[in-house]
Amino acid sequence: MFPACAVRLRALHILRAPRGGVLPPAGERRAAQKLFSSEKVIHKDRSLPNSSWNSDLKLMFDQFMKKCEDGSWEHLPSYGSRSSQIVQYFKEVFLETKLRKDEQMLSQARLFTRSYEDGLGFEYVMFHNEQEKRTVCFCQGGPYLQGPPGFLHGGSIATIIDETASMTAIIAGGIVMTVNLNINYKRPIPLCSVVVINCQVDKIEGRKLFISCDVRSIDEKTLYSDATSLFIKLDPNKSLT
Ligand SMILES: CCCCCCCCCCCCCCCC(=O)SCCNC(=O)CCNC(=O)[C@H](O)C(C)(C)COP(=O)(O)OP(=O)(O)OC[C@H]1O[C@@H](n2cnc3c(N)ncnc32)[C@H](O)[C@@H]1OP(=O)(O)O
């Protein structure tokens, strides 16, 4: 069984008829329902502490795990390659049959942010607050993410912002993709420091989800970046390619 998390709940919502919309074809819905059959593969949850986490990241993890106890916040697990229900659904509905059949390529595929060895790339954990439609991500960017010497590459900052904003949008809207991301880089982020990315849903208009984010030091005194992004809920009746 999968852990009860907001993402899973959202995946269940995806299987419901879109409000005021047209039901996906029966074949697609059958494929989606099939995803809820049991799947027993052990994968490592990469959002749990490992020996590369510094004391700041461990501290924030512990603080937010405590906040999860009353149910206001929820810890979001994260895997490098586990084929979760929502990923399976995405593949079944949106991935061209030709690509889906390329098993060798798909078996090598990893979530970009989880493709580094412990401590070298993105070490992060996310928590979601359903009432506030808000997700926070605590991230320690490792040495392989360097841009200017001693600081994070702007692309790696964009990546973790996009990842956090995507989770916020997926939880609010189901299967979405980023169509626009605007970032203001205000201060460089020192390598291996811990930052907090705070994302919230500003508005939802039909298939459009508007998400805003900021990236701060964990004492909140330094604003490193802020960003706005637009996500579009995918239409199962439209091909992606
Ligand atoms: C992926 C989830 C799987 C689940 C996994 C779960 C695992 C958790 C891991 C997290 C995963 C991280 C993932 C990171 C997030 C990516 O990295 S996503 C990858 C980067 N993004 C892309 O490649 C998207 C490329 N874009 C597209 O393919 C197409 O634009 C889309 C998204 C399919 C939408 O196309 P469409 O359905 O034909 O929609 P379209 O009619 O063009 O646009 C709809 C509306 O949006 C507007 N719009 C479209 N683009 C723009 C724009 N750039 N600016 C303003 N308005 C726009 C249109 O004008 C239109 O407006 P209205 O006319 O309706 O008012």
The ligand as an SDF file (V2000), in Angstrom:
LIG
                    3D

 65 67  0  0  0  0  0  0  0  0999 V2000
    3.9750   16.0690  -14.7370 C   0  0  0  0  0  0  0  0  0  0  0  0
    3.1130   15.4410  -13.6690 C   0  0  0  0  0  0  0  0  0  0  0  0
    3.1890   13.9520  -13.5790 C   0  0  0  0  0  0  0  0  0  0  0  0
    2.9990   13.4280  -12.1960 C   0  0  0  0  0  0  0  0  0  0  0  0
    4.3210   13.0960  -11.5800 C   0  0  0  0  0  0  0  0  0  0  0  0
    4.2680   13.0900  -10.1210 C   0  0  0  0  0  0  0  0  0  0  0  0
    5.6480   13.0020   -9.5710 C   0  0  0  0  0  0  0  0  0  0  0  0
    6.0460   14.2600   -8.8830 C   0  0  0  0  0  0  0  0  0  0  0  0
    7.3400   14.7730   -9.3750 C   0  0  0  0  0  0  0  0  0  0  0  0
    7.2750   16.2150   -9.7190 C   0  0  0  0  0  0  0  0  0  0  0  0
    7.5710   16.3220  -11.1580 C   0  0  0  0  0  0  0  0  0  0  0  0
    8.2480   17.6550  -11.3670 C   0  0  0  0  0  0  0  0  0  0  0  0
    8.0040   18.0530  -12.7330 C   0  0  0  0  0  0  0  0  0  0  0  0
    8.4830   19.5080  -12.8480 C   0  0  0  0  0  0  0  0  0  0  0  0
    7.6240   20.2120  -13.7620 C   0  0  0  0  0  0  0  0  0  0  0  0
    8.1310   20.0990  -15.1520 C   0  0  0  0  0  0  0  0  0  0  0  0
    9.2930   19.9630  -15.3620 O   0  0  0  0  0  0  0  0  0  0  0  0
    6.9990   20.0580  -16.4000 S   0  0  0  0  0  0  0  0  0  0  0  0
    8.0890   19.9790  -17.8050 C   0  0  0  0  0  0  0  0  0  0  0  0
    8.2680   21.3210  -18.4380 C   0  0  0  0  0  0  0  0  0  0  0  0
    7.0390   21.7410  -19.0530 N   0  0  0  0  0  0  0  0  0  0  0  0
    6.6820   21.2790  -20.2550 C   0  0  0  0  0  0  0  0  0  0  0  0
    7.3730   20.5290  -20.9010 O   0  0  0  0  0  0  0  0  0  0  0  0
    5.3340   21.7460  -20.7400 C   0  0  0  0  0  0  0  0  0  0  0  0
    5.3380   21.9590  -22.2540 C   0  0  0  0  0  0  0  0  0  0  0  0
    4.0260   22.4900  -22.6250 N   0  0  0  0  0  0  0  0  0  0  0  0
    3.0580   21.6930  -23.1170 C   0  0  0  0  0  0  0  0  0  0  0  0
    3.2600   20.5200  -23.3840 O   0  0  0  0  0  0  0  0  0  0  0  0
    1.6910   22.3030  -23.3200 C   0  0  0  0  0  0  0  0  0  0  0  0
    1.7850   23.7100  -23.1920 O   0  0  0  0  0  0  0  0  0  0  0  0
    0.6520   21.8020  -22.2620 C   0  0  0  0  0  0  0  0  0  0  0  0
    1.1550   21.9740  -20.8420 C   0  0  0  0  0  0  0  0  0  0  0  0
    0.3580   20.3140  -22.5390 C   0  0  0  0  0  0  0  0  0  0  0  0
   -0.6410   22.6000  -22.4090 C   0  0  0  0  0  0  0  0  0  0  0  0
   -1.0550   22.4630  -23.7380 O   0  0  0  0  0  0  0  0  0  0  0  0
   -2.6180   22.4870  -24.0750 P   0  0  0  0  0  0  0  0  0  0  0  0
   -3.3350   21.4680  -23.2730 O   0  0  0  0  0  0  0  0  0  0  0  0
   -2.7180   22.4210  -25.5600 O   0  0  0  0  0  0  0  0  0  0  0  0
   -3.0490   23.8840  -23.5080 O   0  0  0  0  0  0  0  0  0  0  0  0
   -3.2130   25.2750  -24.2980 P   0  0  0  0  0  0  0  0  0  0  0  0
   -4.5680   25.2570  -24.8960 O   0  0  0  0  0  0  0  0  0  0  0  0
   -2.0330   25.5520  -25.1530 O   0  0  0  0  0  0  0  0  0  0  0  0
   -3.1420   26.2680  -23.0670 O   0  0  0  0  0  0  0  0  0  0  0  0
   -4.1650   26.2910  -22.0850 C   0  0  0  0  0  0  0  0  0  0  0  0
   -4.2640   27.7180  -21.6050 C   0  0  0  0  0  0  0  0  0  0  0  0
   -3.0180   28.0750  -20.9760 O   0  0  0  0  0  0  0  0  0  0  0  0
   -2.4580   29.2320  -21.6090 C   0  0  0  0  0  0  0  0  0  0  0  0
   -1.0090   29.0890  -21.6610 N   0  0  0  0  0  0  0  0  0  0  0  0
   -0.3020   28.0490  -22.1550 C   0  0  0  0  0  0  0  0  0  0  0  0
    1.0080   28.2940  -22.0450 N   0  0  0  0  0  0  0  0  0  0  0  0
    1.1330   29.5050  -21.4650 C   0  0  0  0  0  0  0  0  0  0  0  0
    2.2380   30.3130  -21.0880 C   0  0  0  0  0  0  0  0  0  0  0  0
    3.4950   29.8960  -21.2670 N   0  0  0  0  0  0  0  0  0  0  0  0
    1.9910   31.5150  -20.5200 N   0  0  0  0  0  0  0  0  0  0  0  0
    0.7120   31.9440  -20.3240 C   0  0  0  0  0  0  0  0  0  0  0  0
   -0.3750   31.2190  -20.6600 N   0  0  0  0  0  0  0  0  0  0  0  0
   -0.1660   30.0210  -21.2180 C   0  0  0  0  0  0  0  0  0  0  0  0
   -3.0760   29.2440  -23.0200 C   0  0  0  0  0  0  0  0  0  0  0  0
   -3.0560   30.5360  -23.5590 O   0  0  0  0  0  0  0  0  0  0  0  0
   -4.4760   28.7430  -22.7520 C   0  0  0  0  0  0  0  0  0  0  0  0
   -5.2070   29.8040  -22.1950 O   0  0  0  0  0  0  0  0  0  0  0  0
   -6.7880   30.0010  -22.5410 P   0  0  0  0  0  0  0  0  0  0  0  0
   -6.8300   30.2030  -24.0020 O   0  0  0  0  0  0  0  0  0  0  0  0
   -7.4440   28.7010  -22.1260 O   0  0  0  0  0  0  0  0  0  0  0  0
   -7.1970   31.1680  -21.7130 O   0  0  0  0  0  0  0  0  0  0  0  0
  1  2  1  0
  2  3  1  0
  3  4  1  0
  4  5  1  0
  5  6  1  0
  6  7  1  0
  7  8  1  0
  8  9  1  0
  9 10  1  0
 10 11  1  0
 11 12  1  0
 12 13  1  0
 13 14  1  0
 14 15  1  0
 15 16  1  0
 16 17  2  0
 16 18  1  0
 18 19  1  0
 19 20  1  0
 20 21  1  0
 21 22  1  0
 22 23  2  0
 22 24  1  0
 24 25  1  0
 25 26  1  0
 26 27  1  0
 27 28  2  0
 27 29  1  0
 29 30  1  0
 29 31  1  0
 31 32  1  0
 31 33  1  0
 31 34  1  0
 34 35  1  0
 35 36  1  0
 36 37  2  0
 36 38  1  0
 36 39  1  0
 39 40  1  0
 40 41  2  0
 40 42  1  0
 40 43  1  0
 43 44  1  0
 44 45  1  0
 45 46  1  0
 45 60  1  0
 46 47  1  0
 47 48  1  0
 47 58  1  0
 48 49  1  0
 48 57  1  0
 49 50  2  0
 50 51  1  0
 51 52  1  0
 51 57  2  0
 52 53  1  0
 52 54  2  0
 54 55  1  0
 55 56  2  0
 56 57  1  0
 58 59  1  0
 58 60  1  0
 60 61  1  0
 61 62  1  0
 62 63  2  0
 62 64  1  0
 62 65  1  0
M  END
$$$$
